[in-house]
Amino acid sequence: MKSAFEIAMARLEEAAGPGRKLTDSQKAEIAEITKKYDARAAEERLSLDGQMAKAATFEELEKLRGELATALTRIEDDREKAKEAVWGSA
């Protein structure tokens, strides 16, 4: 039985025509990129969560939350650029 995601992807491929296919090495490279950037995001969360726990004021806590959001956005952007580079070579 297909999942809803698999059904949606099949319909999308039918409507748009066949998309770019990745080789096994490209799939492995994307998996490595995902693991690398997930680890970076986790490190950033751990670092700033510790600082947030020690925050003395609400303003300090909000500043740290903003830093975390900025860092996570930057990491996500870097991840997508790295993945796009692999897709671009497909």
C-alpha angles and dihedrals in degrees: 000000000000122000121237088254093054091048092049092049091049091051091047092051091049092051097043099033124240114330130213113297123218124220120234090256091052090049089051090049091052090049089052091048090051092050092046095052093041087056092049091051091049091050091051092049093049093048096049095037088061091050091046091054089056095045110129099198138035090241091055090049092050091049091053091047089053091050090051092050091049092048093048091048090051091049091049091049091050090049093052092048090051092048092047089054089057091046090048090058091053 
